[in-house]
Amino acid sequence: MTLLSSEMMIEVPVLDATNQTSHMVTLSNYAFGCKVRGDLLTRVVHYQLAKRRLGTASTKRRSEVRGGGHKPYRQKGTGNARQGTIRAPQYRTGGVVFGPHPKDYSVKMTKKERALGLRTALSAKREAGELIILKEFGLTEIKTKAMLNVLTQLNAARSVLVVLAESDSVVEISARNLPGVTVMRVEGVNVYDLLVHEKFILTESALEKLEARLALTASAKSEGSQA
């Protein structure tokens, strides 16, 4: 299996925890150089949010409410409006008119579109200057203040998505109480979280893993089309 060797590369600085340039790294044009398409990003976000909806809200219609099998009073002679059952919607114990019922809100979207949407979101963050490649956080102990200091140095303390290559309890727990800060591994990177946060911090090891994941997807697609 060969990766896309002829693709253009993009150079960006790798920063340390003090916001100083450590060295330069090249980004894959396939993953970070896509044309930004707002329509595609909108569709992917709609797909993600719709998929998260449980759709379990449920109410009972008048035929589903227990009781009310006989007329509450005779048809004529009482001076009241005629009624057929006390489970009608106008009664307090009656059924609900046009109430919600279990429903599947998910929408369909192909894997190819979702993969392109992710690459488009990554490219959008890079073009907007909101992508930060970090060498390492350098935290030696679980400390929220230390994590906040690093994010402040990187100008990303208000709203940031931090992506790690592997689970790191020191970073994850240190950032847990910081509002607007989300930490996840490469496997969880998605379009919605990329767009909802102002900054995107990607560790150098996570960058390698993310590009390998996208390149592997591209190779699998090319092999499938050739077959």
N, C-alpha and C positions, 0 to 999 in steps of 0.2 A: 504494500500500500504506500503510495507516494503522496506527499502533501503538495499544495499548490506552490510550486517553487518559482513560477514566473510572475507572481503577483507583486505589486508595488508595496513598499514598506514605508511606514511613518515613524519618524523619530520623536520621542518625547523624553523628558527628564525623569529620572527616578529620584524621589526625594527621601530624605531621612526624617526622623521625628522632629527635627528643628527647622524644617522647611528649607533645607539646603540641598542643592543638587549633588547627588552621589555619583551618578553616571547616567549615560543615555541608554535607552532601550528602543528597539524597533517594534512597532505594532503591525500586525497583519492588516493589510488593506481589505482583505476579505471580511474581517470581523469589525474593523473600526473605520473603514473607508466607504461605507455604503451611502448611497444617496438618501437623504432624509425625506421620508414620505409621511406626512401628517395623517393621511387617510388610513394608512396601514397601522400606524401606532394607535389611532383611535379604535380601530377594529380589534386589535389585540387586547387593549385595555378593556373594551366591552366584553370580549370573550372571557378574560380572567375574572372580572367582577361578576359576570352572570354565572360563571361556574361556581363561585363561592356562595351564591344564594342557596339556602337550604330548600326553600319552597315547601316548608312543612306547615305553614299557617293554615288552619282549617276551622270552618264554622259549620253549624248544622242548619239545614233548610227546615222548613216547617214539617216536612214529611219525616225528618230524621230526629226531631225532638220527641222525647218520651212523653206519652200521655196525650190528652186532647182528642180522644177517640169519639167523643159525643158532643152534641151541641150544648153550649153552656146554658142556654135557656130557649124557650120556645120561639118560633119564628115571628109570631105576631102577638100583640097585646101587651107588651112590656113597656113600650115607650122608648126602648133602646134600639140602636141600629142592629140589624140582623147579623148574627155571627154563626159560623159553622164549627169553629174550634178555638179553644183558648191558646193553641199553639200557632196561631196566625201571627205574622210579623208585627202587627200593631200592639200585641200584648207584650208585657215585660218578660214573660217566660216563653215567648214565641220564638220561631225560627228567625234567621237572618236573611235579609234580601240581598242578593248579589255579593255575599261575603266571600272571603278568600278560601280556596281549596288547594290541596296539594298539587304542586305544579313543577315541572322541570323547566328551569329558566335558561339552561345551558344552550349555547349556540354552537354551530359547527364551524370549524376552521381547520384547514389542512396543516400537517406538520411542516410542510415547506413554507407556508405563510407565517407560522408561528416562529420558525427559525429565522426567517428574513426579518420579522418584526424585532426579534432580540438583537440581531446585528444592526438594525437601523437605530434602535434605542442606544446601543453602545456608540455608534457613530455620532448620534446627536449630542451625547454627553461630551464626546471628544471635541466636536466642532464648537460647542458652546464654552469650551475651556473649563468644564466642570469635572473632568476626569483627573484624578490624582493617583499616580503610581507611587506606592510607598515601599521602601526597602523593607522595613519592619517597624513595629510600634516600639519595641525595646522596653516593654513593661516587665519588670521583674516580680511584681506583686500585684495582687488585686487591689486596685485603688482608683476610685472614681475620679478623684481630683487629678491624678496623673494622666488618666485617659482624657479628661477635659483639657488639660494643658497641651497635650499632643494635638488634639483637634483644633484648639485655638491657634496654635502655631501654624497649622495648615489652612487656617481661615475656613474651617468646615464644622464649627461647633454648633451651628443653628439647626441644620438639616443635612444629614449625610447618611449614605448607605455604605457600609463597610463590608467588603467581601474578602473572606479568608480562604486559603487553600485547604486547610484542615481545621478541625475544631480546636479552639484555643480558649480554655476556660478563663484565663487571666484577662484577655481582651473582652470576651463576651460578658463576663460578670462585671468588669469595670465599667462597661458602657450600658449596663442594664437599666440604671436609674437616670440616664441622661435623656431628656425629652428630645425627640426629633432624630435620634440616632438608632439605626437598625444595623445589626450585625448578622451576617449569614455566610454560609459556605458557597463555593462556586456552583454546586448542584442546585442551589435555590435561586440563582439570579433570574430575574424575570422583568418584563417590560414595565409593569405597573410600579414596582418598587424603584426602578431606575428613574422613572419620570416624576414620581411623587416626592423624591428627595432632591435638594438643590445640588449637593455634591456627591461624587461617587469615588470612594477610595478603594483602590484595588492593590493588594500587596503584590510584590513582584512574583512570588511563587504562585499566587492565585491567577495572575495574568497568564503565566505559562500553561496552567491547567485549563483555564477558560479557552485560550486559543486552541489548545489540543482538542478540547471537546468540540468546538465549532468546526475545526478541520476534519475531525473524525466524522462528523455529521455530513460534511460536504463530500468526503470520499465515499461514504456509504451511498449517498444519492447518485454520484457519478457511476459507481459500480452497478447500481440498480438500473440506471437508464441504459447502460451498455448491455446488460443482460436482456 
